[in-house]
C-alpha cells in the first residue's frame, strides 16, 4: 500500500502572565490594556530605524509565550521603558529637522 506524508497543524490556547514593561533583545514593550501594547525600538544604524507603534496583544501573544518559556522576555522598570521611549522619540524628531 502506498503512503503519502502530510502535515497537520494543531493550535493551542495558553494563558500566561507577562510583566507590564518588558524587553526582548532591543525591543521594548508596555502592555497598555487587555488588548493593546506600545512598542519602542531606538536602534539607529544603516539597517534599522527607530520606531514607536501600538499593536494588538493577540498578534504577538503566542511569540511572547515562547519568549517567556525560553526566559528571553525580560521584565524592566517603568523608568527603563520611559528612557527608551524618550531616546526613540528624540531620534525620530531628528528626522523631521
N, CA, C and O atoms as CSV, one atom per row, in Angstrom:
chain,resi,resn,atom,element,x,y,z
A,1,UNK,N,N,0.845,-1.179,0.000
A,1,UNK,CA,C,0.000,0.000,0.000
A,1,UNK,C,C,0.889,1.242,0.000
A,1,UNK,O,O,1.859,1.307,0.756
A,2,UNK,N,N,0.576,2.203,-0.820
A,2,UNK,CA,C,1.336,3.444,-0.936
A,2,UNK,C,C,0.906,4.428,0.153
A,2,UNK,O,O,-0.281,4.574,0.444
A,3,UNK,N,N,1.903,5.105,0.752
A,3,UNK,CA,C,1.598,6.118,1.765
A,3,UNK,C,C,2.127,7.464,1.310
A,3,UNK,O,O,3.075,7.546,0.528
A,4,UNK,N,N,1.519,8.485,1.797
A,4,UNK,CA,C,1.897,9.854,1.475
A,4,UNK,C,C,2.021,10.620,2.782
A,4,UNK,O,O,1.164,10.509,3.659
A,5,UNK,N,N,3.093,11.400,2.911
A,5,UNK,CA,C,3.275,12.225,4.115
A,5,UNK,C,C,2.481,13.520,3.971
A,5,UNK,O,O,2.510,14.176,2.930
A,6,UNK,N,N,1.786,13.862,5.024
A,6,UNK,CA,C,1.101,15.151,5.099
A,6,UNK,C,C,1.401,15.762,6.452
A,6,UNK,O,O,1.825,15.073,7.379
A,7,UNK,N,N,1.177,17.072,6.555
A,7,UNK,CA,C,1.401,17.767,7.826
A,7,UNK,C,C,0.064,18.201,8.402
A,7,UNK,O,O,-0.834,18.636,7.681
A,8,UNK,N,N,-0.045,18.074,9.704
A,8,UNK,CA,C,-1.220,18.549,10.427
A,8,UNK,C,C,-0.773,19.613,11.410
A,8,UNK,O,O,0.190,19.415,12.150
A,9,UNK,N,N,-1.454,20.719,11.419
A,9,UNK,CA,C,-1.147,21.790,12.376
A,9,UNK,C,C,-2.159,21.753,13.501
A,9,UNK,O,O,-3.362,21.602,13.287
A,10,UNK,N,N,-1.636,21.895,14.700
A,10,UNK,CA,C,-2.523,21.957,15.855
A,10,UNK,C,C,-2.343,23.304,16.531
A,10,UNK,O,O,-1.244,23.857,16.562
A,11,UNK,N,N,-3.395,23.804,17.053
A,11,UNK,CA,C,-3.372,25.097,17.729
A,11,UNK,C,C,-3.808,24.896,19.171
A,11,UNK,O,O,-4.725,24.130,19.467
A,12,UNK,N,N,-3.128,25.604,20.051
A,12,UNK,CA,C,-3.496,25.505,21.462
A,12,UNK,C,C,-3.632,26.907,22.029
A,12,UNK,O,O,-3.055,27.869,21.522
A,13,UNK,N,N,-4.397,26.990,23.077
A,13,UNK,CA,C,-4.582,28.256,23.764
A,13,UNK,C,C,-3.854,28.163,25.094
A,13,UNK,O,O,-4.080,27.237,25.873
A,14,UNK,N,N,-2.975,29.132,25.351
A,14,UNK,CA,C,-2.198,29.143,26.592
A,14,UNK,C,C,-2.420,30.464,27.310
A,14,UNK,O,O,-2.423,31.532,26.697
A,15,UNK,N,N,-2.605,30.371,28.605
A,15,UNK,CA,C,-2.738,31.569,29.418
A,15,UNK,C,C,-1.457,31.708,30.234
A,15,UNK,O,O,-1.004,30.750,30.860
A,16,UNK,N,N,-0.875,32.907,30.222
A,16,UNK,CA,C,0.375,33.124,30.942
A,16,UNK,C,C,0.413,34.550,31.444
A,16,UNK,O,O,-0.322,35.412,30.963
A,17,UNK,N,N,1.272,34.788,32.411
A,17,UNK,CA,C,1.432,36.132,32.969
A,17,UNK,C,C,2.618,36.805,32.308
A,17,UNK,O,O,3.619,36.172,31.974
A,18,UNK,N,N,2.474,38.109,32.131
A,18,UNK,CA,C,3.510,38.888,31.466
A,18,UNK,C,C,3.653,40.210,32.219
A,18,UNK,O,O,2.651,40.776,32.657
A,19,UNK,N,N,4.877,40.710,32.375
A,19,UNK,CA,C,5.034,41.999,33.074
A,19,UNK,C,C,4.477,43.142,32.227
A,19,UNK,O,O,4.395,43.035,31.003
A,20,UNK,N,N,4.102,44.218,32.878
A,20,UNK,CA,C,3.577,45.376,32.150
A,20,UNK,C,C,4.656,45.990,31.260
A,20,UNK,O,O,4.360,46.449,30.157
A,21,UNK,N,N,5.897,46.003,31.726
A,21,UNK,CA,C,7.029,46.544,30.963
A,21,UNK,C,C,8.051,45.429,30.773
A,21,UNK,O,O,8.461,44.783,31.738
A,22,UNK,N,N,8.458,45.207,29.533
A,22,UNK,CA,C,9.446,44.164,29.281
A,22,UNK,C,C,10.196,44.449,27.992
A,22,UNK,O,O,9.810,45.299,27.189
A,23,UNK,N,N,11.287,43.703,27.826
A,23,UNK,CA,C,12.055,43.817,26.593
A,23,UNK,C,C,12.403,42.420,26.095
A,23,UNK,O,O,12.521,41.461,26.859
A,24,UNK,N,N,12.557,42.356,24.798
A,24,UNK,CA,C,13.040,41.159,24.119
A,24,UNK,C,C,14.139,41.665,23.196
A,24,UNK,O,O,13.872,42.379,22.229
A,25,UNK,N,N,15.376,41.290,23.500
A,25,UNK,CA,C,16.541,41.816,22.771
A,25,UNK,C,C,16.520,43.339,22.888
A,25,UNK,O,O,16.562,43.863,24.001
A,26,UNK,N,N,16.457,44.059,21.772
A,26,UNK,CA,C,16.454,45.533,21.795
A,26,UNK,C,C,15.073,46.106,21.518
A,26,UNK,O,O,14.951,47.261,21.111
A,27,UNK,N,N,14.043,45.318,21.732
A,27,UNK,CA,C,12.673,45.760,21.526
A,27,UNK,C,C,12.006,45.906,22.894
A,27,UNK,O,O,12.062,44.997,23.722
A,28,UNK,N,N,11.385,47.042,23.115
A,28,UNK,CA,C,10.795,47.354,24.411
A,28,UNK,C,C,9.276,47.430,24.273
A,28,UNK,O,O,8.760,47.968,23.293
A,29,UNK,N,N,8.566,46.887,25.263
A,29,UNK,CA,C,7.109,46.816,25.213
A,29,UNK,C,C,6.503,47.324,26.511
A,29,UNK,O,O,7.081,47.192,27.590
A,30,UNK,N,N,5.318,47.911,26.369
A,30,UNK,CA,C,4.490,48.279,27.514
A,30,UNK,C,C,3.086,47.775,27.208
A,30,UNK,O,O,2.509,48.125,26.178
A,31,UNK,N,N,2.541,46.961,28.094
A,31,UNK,CA,C,1.173,46.489,27.917
A,31,UNK,C,C,0.249,47.626,28.358
A,31,UNK,O,O,0.260,48.030,29.521
A,32,UNK,N,N,-0.548,48.136,27.422
A,32,UNK,CA,C,-1.435,49.263,27.716
A,32,UNK,C,C,-2.720,48.812,28.406
A,32,UNK,O,O,-3.180,49.450,29.354
A,33,UNK,N,N,-3.295,47.715,27.927
A,33,UNK,CA,C,-4.525,47.168,28.494
A,33,UNK,C,C,-4.667,45.728,28.010
A,33,UNK,O,O,-3.709,45.158,27.489
A,34,UNK,N,N,-5.832,45.140,28.172
A,34,UNK,CA,C,-6.031,43.744,27.781
A,34,UNK,C,C,-5.863,43.505,26.282
A,34,UNK,O,O,-5.639,42.371,25.857
A,35,UNK,N,N,-5.968,44.556,25.486
A,35,UNK,CA,C,-5.957,44.386,24.029
A,35,UNK,C,C,-4.762,44.991,23.309
A,35,UNK,O,O,-4.460,44.576,22.191
A,36,UNK,N,N,-4.071,45.957,23.907
A,36,UNK,CA,C,-3.078,46.734,23.172
A,36,UNK,C,C,-1.732,46.826,23.895
A,36,UNK,O,O,-1.650,46.735,25.119
A,37,UNK,N,N,-0.689,47.009,23.097
A,37,UNK,CA,C,0.646,47.232,23.626
A,37,UNK,C,C,1.304,48.394,22.893
A,37,UNK,O,O,0.926,48.729,21.771
A,38,UNK,N,N,2.294,49.003,23.541
A,38,UNK,CA,C,3.103,50.057,22.949
A,38,UNK,C,C,4.486,49.478,22.703
A,38,UNK,O,O,5.090,48.899,23.606
A,39,UNK,N,N,4.987,49.632,21.486
A,39,UNK,CA,C,6.274,49.072,21.076
A,39,UNK,C,C,7.258,50.213,20.833
A,39,UNK,O,O,6.911,51.218,20.214
A,40,UNK,N,N,8.483,50.052,21.322
A,40,UNK,CA,C,9.525,51.058,21.138
A,40,UNK,C,C,10.830,50.372,20.740
A,40,UNK,O,O,11.260,49.393,21.350
A,41,UNK,N,N,11.431,50.915,19.709
A,41,UNK,CA,C,12.746,50.437,19.269
A,41,UNK,C,C,13.567,51.672,18.956
A,41,UNK,O,O,13.165,52.481,18.120
A,42,UNK,N,N,14.710,51.836,19.610
A,42,UNK,CA,C,15.508,53.048,19.403
A,42,UNK,C,C,16.786,52.768,18.623
A,42,UNK,O,O,17.683,53.610,18.579
A,43,UNK,N,N,16.877,51.588,18.006
A,43,UNK,CA,C,18.057,51.278,17.187
A,43,UNK,C,C,18.150,52.265,16.025
A,43,UNK,O,O,17.141,52.644,15.432
A,44,UNK,N,N,19.366,52.668,15.716
A,44,UNK,CA,C,19.588,53.525,14.557
A,44,UNK,C,C,20.928,53.147,13.953
A,44,UNK,O,O,21.983,53.414,14.528
A,45,UNK,N,N,20.873,52.528,12.799
A,45,UNK,CA,C,22.070,52.237,12.026
A,45,UNK,C,C,21.642,52.119,10.567
A,45,UNK,O,O,20.528,52.514,10.222
A,46,UNK,N,N,22.489,51.592,9.721
A,46,UNK,CA,C,22.165,51.570,8.298
A,46,UNK,C,C,21.030,50.614,7.953
A,46,UNK,O,O,20.474,50.706,6.859
A,47,UNK,N,N,20.669,49.702,8.849
A,47,UNK,CA,C,19.608,48.742,8.579
A,47,UNK,C,C,18.352,48.953,9.404
A,47,UNK,O,O,17.267,48.544,8.990
A,48,UNK,N,N,18.477,49.584,10.563
A,48,UNK,CA,C,17.351,49.722,11.470
A,48,UNK,C,C,17.078,51.190,11.782
A,48,UNK,O,O,18.000,51.999,11.888
A,49,UNK,N,N,15.826,51.509,11.924
A,49,UNK,CA,C,15.400,52.859,12.261
A,49,UNK,C,C,14.589,52.806,13.550
A,49,UNK,O,O,14.019,51.768,13.885
A,50,UNK,N,N,14.538,53.909,14.265
A,50,UNK,CA,C,13.722,53.933,15.484
A,50,UNK,C,C,12.245,53.763,15.127
A,50,UNK,O,O,11.803,54.091,14.026
A,51,UNK,N,N,11.510,53.244,16.090
A,51,UNK,CA,C,10.081,53.014,15.860
A,51,UNK,C,C,9.325,53.136,17.169
A,51,UNK,O,O,9.788,52.687,18.217
A,52,UNK,N,N,8.153,53.753,17.091
A,52,UNK,CA,C,7.192,53.784,18.193
A,52,UNK,C,C,5.855,53.440,17.570
A,52,UNK,O,O,5.402,54.114,16.645
A,53,UNK,N,N,5.222,52.392,18.073
A,53,UNK,CA,C,3.947,51.983,17.483
A,53,UNK,C,C,3.073,51.303,18.531
A,53,UNK,O,O,3.543,50.903,19.596
A,54,UNK,N,N,1.788,51.184,18.201
A,54,UNK,CA,C,0.826,50.489,19.050
A,54,UNK,C,C,0.308,49.289,18.266
A,54,UNK,O,O,0.032,49.388,17.070
A,55,UNK,N,N,0.180,48.160,18.949
A,55,UNK,CA,C,-0.313,46.953,18.290
A,55,UNK,C,C,-1.278,46.200,19.176
A,55,UNK,O,O,-1.514,46.565,20.327
A,56,UNK,N,N,-1.824,45.152,18.617
A,56,UNK,CA,C,-2.778,44.295,19.329
A,56,UNK,C,C,-2.035,43.161,20.038
A,56,UNK,O,O,-1.197,42.492,19.433
A,57,UNK,N,N,-2.335,42.950,21.293
A,57,UNK,CA,C,-1.692,41.892,22.081
A,57,UNK,C,C,-1.836,40.532,21.414
A,57,UNK,O,O,-0.887,39.748,21.388
A,58,UNK,N,N,-3.011,40.248,20.876
A,58,UNK,CA,C,-3.254,38.919,20.313
A,58,UNK,C,C,-2.341,38.612,19.128
A,58,UNK,O,O,-2.095,37.443,18.828
A,59,UNK,N,N,-1.838,39.640,18.456
A,59,UNK,CA,C,-0.949,39.421,17.311
A,59,UNK,C,C,0.406,38.857,17.738
A,59,UNK,O,O,1.044,38.140,16.968
A,60,UNK,N,N,0.854,39.172,18.958
A,60,UNK,CA,C,2.165,38.737,19.414
A,60,UNK,C,C,2.121,37.809,20.619
A,60,UNK,O,O,3.172,37.350,21.068
A,61,UNK,N,N,0.961,37.521,21.150
A,61,UNK,CA,C,0.856,36.733,22.379
A,61,UNK,C,C,1.530,35.374,22.255
A,61,UNK,O,O,2.190,34.932,23.196
A,62,UNK,N,N,1.380,34.705,21.128
A,62,UNK,CA,C,1.998,33.372,21.002
A,62,UNK,C,C,3.522,33.477,20.994
A,62,UNK,O,O,4.203,32.602,21.529
A,63,UNK,N,N,4.065,34.537,20.392
A,63,UNK,CA,C,5.522,34.743,20.428
A,63,UNK,C,C,5.984,35.062,21.839
A,63,UNK,O,O,6.981,34.520,22.317
A,64,UNK,N,N,5.243,35.954,22.504
A,64,UNK,CA,C,5.611,36.312,23.870
A,64,UNK,C,C,5.600,35.076,24.761
A,64,UNK,O,O,6.464,34.928,25.625
A,65,UNK,N,N,4.632,34.191,24.559
A,65,UNK,CA,C,4.557,32.960,25.342
A,65,UNK,C,C,5.837,32.143,25.166
A,65,UNK,O,O,6.382,31.628,26.142
A,66,UNK,N,N,6.314,32.023,23.936
A,66,UNK,CA,C,7.555,31.290,23.679
A,66,UNK,C,C,8.750,31.967,24.338
A,66,UNK,O,O,9.626,31.295,24.883
A,67,UNK,N,N,8.787,33.315,24.289
A,67,UNK,CA,C,9.889,34.044,24.920
A,67,UNK,C,C,9.843,33.921,26.441
A,67,UNK,O,O,10.892,33.875,27.084
A,68,UNK,N,N,8.657,33.867,27.023
A,68,UNK,CA,C,8.536,33.655,28.467
A,68,UNK,C,C,9.097,32.278,28.816
A,68,UNK,O,O,9.851,32.136,29.778
A,69,UNK,N,N,8.728,31.273,28.037
A,69,UNK,CA,C,9.212,29.911,28.289
A,69,UNK,C,C,10.727,29.814,28.157
A,69,UNK,O,O,11.374,29.108,28.930
A,70,UNK,N,N,11.295,30.519,27.184
A,70,UNK,CA,C,12.750,30.451,26.973
A,70,UNK,C,C,13.511,31.457,27.838
A,70,UNK,O,O,14.740,31.510,27.790
A,71,UNK,N,N,12.798,32.242,28.615
A,71,UNK,CA,C,13.353,33.260,29.510
A,71,UNK,C,C,14.084,34.376,28.750
A,71,UNK,O,O,14.987,35.009,29.298
A,72,UNK,N,N,13.699,34.616,27.500
A,72,UNK,CA,C,14.255,35.725,26.714
A,72,UNK,C,C,13.430,36.995,26.856
A,72,UNK,O,O,13.847,38.056,26.391
A,73,UNK,N,N,12.273,36.903,27.487
A,73,UNK,CA,C,11.446,38.067,27.779
A,73,UNK,C,C,11.857,38.548,29.163
A,73,UNK,O,O,11.718,37.821,30.146
A,74,UNK,N,N,12.365,39.779,29.237
A,74,UNK,CA,C,12.952,40.289,30.474
A,74,UNK,C,C,12.117,41.455,31.009
A,74,UNK,O,O,11.888,42.437,30.304
A,75,UNK,N,N,11.673,41.339,32.243
A,75,UNK,CA,C,10.922,42.416,32.885
A,75,UNK,C,C,11.850,43.619,33.086
A,75,UNK,O,O,13.016,43.464,33.450
A,76,UNK,N,N,11.313,44.813,32.844
A,76,UNK,CA,C,12.060,46.056,33.058
A,76,UNK,C,C,11.195,47.004,33.877
A,76,UNK,O,O,10.006,46.757,34.076
A,77,UNK,N,N,11.794,48.079,34.347
A,77,UNK,CA,C,11.054,49.063,35.133
A,77,UNK,C,C,10.341,50.050,34.205
A,77,UNK,O,O,10.651,50.158,33.018
A,78,UNK,N,N,9.392,50.754,34.780
A,78,UNK,CA,C,8.695,51.803,34.036
A,78,UNK,C,C,9.695,52.859,33.564
A,78,UNK,O,O,9.583,53.355,32.443
A,79,UNK,N,N,10.665,53.205,34.403
A,79,UNK,CA,C,11.659,54.214,34.036
A,79,UNK,C,C,12.527,53.756,32.874
A,79,UNK,O,O,12.837,54.552,31.988
A,80,UNK,N,N,12.924,52.490,32.861
A,80,UNK,CA,C,13.712,51.969,31.733
A,80,UNK,C,C,12.930,52.104,30.425
A,80,UNK,O,O,13.483,52.476,29.390
A,81,UNK,N,N,11.628,51.791,30.494
A,81,UNK,CA,C,10.800,51.913,29.296
A,81,UNK,C,C,10.700,53.372,28.862
A,81,UNK,O,O,10.840,53.684,27.680
A,82,UNK,N,N,10.460,54.262,29.819
A,82,UNK,CA,C,10.340,55.691,29.501
A,82,UNK,C,C,11.636,56.243,28.909
A,82,UNK,O,O,11.597,57.069,27.997
A,83,UNK,N,N,12.774,55.797,29.419
A,83,UNK,CA,C,14.063,56.235,28.874
A,83,UNK,C,C,14.212,55.799,27.417
A,83,UNK,O,O,14.664,56.575,26.576
A,84,UNK,N,N,13.836,54.575,27.127
A,84,UNK,CA,C,13.931,54.062,25.756
A,84,UNK,C,C,12.951,54.797,24.844
A,84,UNK,O,O,13.281,55.104,23.699
A,85,UNK,N,N,11.746,55.079,25.348
A,85,UNK,CA,C,10.743,55.826,24.594
A,85,UNK,C,C,11.275,57.222,24.251
A,85,UNK,O,O,11.151,57.678,23.115
A,86,UNK,N,N,11.860,57.885,25.230
A,86,UNK,CA,C,12.409,59.231,25.012
A,86,UNK,C,C,13.528,59.189,23.980
A,86,UNK,O,O,13.591,60.043,23.096
A,87,UNK,N,N,14.399,58.214,24.087
A,87,UNK,CA,C,15.501,58.067,23.135
A,87,UNK,C,C,14.970,57.882,21.708
A,87,UNK,O,O,15.447,58.532,20.778
A,88,UNK,N,N,13.986,56.997,21.537
A,88,UNK,CA,C,13.395,56.769,20.209
A,88,UNK,C,C,12.690,58.017,19.708
A,88,UNK,O,O,12.782,58.351,18.526
A,89,UNK,N,N,11.992,58.704,20.588
A,89,UNK,CA,C,11.263,59.917,20.211
A,89,UNK,C,C,12.226,61.008,19.717
A,89,UNK,O,O,11.955,61.662,18.710
A,90,UNK,N,N,13.337,61.201,20.415
A,90,UNK,CA,C,14.328,62.201,20.009
A,90,UNK,C,C,14.918,61.842,18.652
A,90,UNK,O,O,15.079,62.715,17.799
A,91,UNK,N,N,15.241,60.572,18.441
A,91,UNK,CA,C,15.791,60.152,17.146
A,91,UNK,C,C,14.790,60.381,16.019
A,91,UNK,O,O,15.167,60.815,14.930
A,92,UNK,N,N,13.517,60.092,16.275
A,92,UNK,CA,C,12.504,60.316,15.249
A,92,UNK,C,C,12.307,61.803,14.970
A,92,UNK,O,O,12.135,62.199,13.817
A,93,UNK,N,N,12.331,62.625,16.012
A,93,UNK,CA,C,12.204,64.079,15.825
A,93,UNK,C,C,13.375,64.630,15.018
A,93,UNK,O,O,13.204,65.576,14.249
A,94,UNK,N,N,14.557,64.054,15.184
A,94,UNK,CA,C,15.719,64.493,14.417
A,94,UNK,C,C,15.535,64.263,12.923
A,94,UNK,O,O,16.096,65.000,12.112
A,95,UNK,N,N,14.761,63.253,12.548
A,95,UNK,CA,C,14.484,63.014,11.133
A,95,UNK,C,C,13.633,64.130,10.529
A,95,UNK,O,O,13.694,64.380,9.325
A,96,UNK,N,N,12.846,64.794,11.360
A,96,UNK,CA,C,11.978,65.869,10.865
A,96,UNK,C,C,12.727,67.178,10.632
A,96,UNK,O,O,12.226,68.061,9.937
A,97,UNK,N,N,13.886,67.305,11.190
A,97,UNK,CA,C,14.659,68.547,11.065
A,97,UNK,C,C,15.717,68.457,9.995
A,97,UNK,O,O,16.450,69.420,9.770
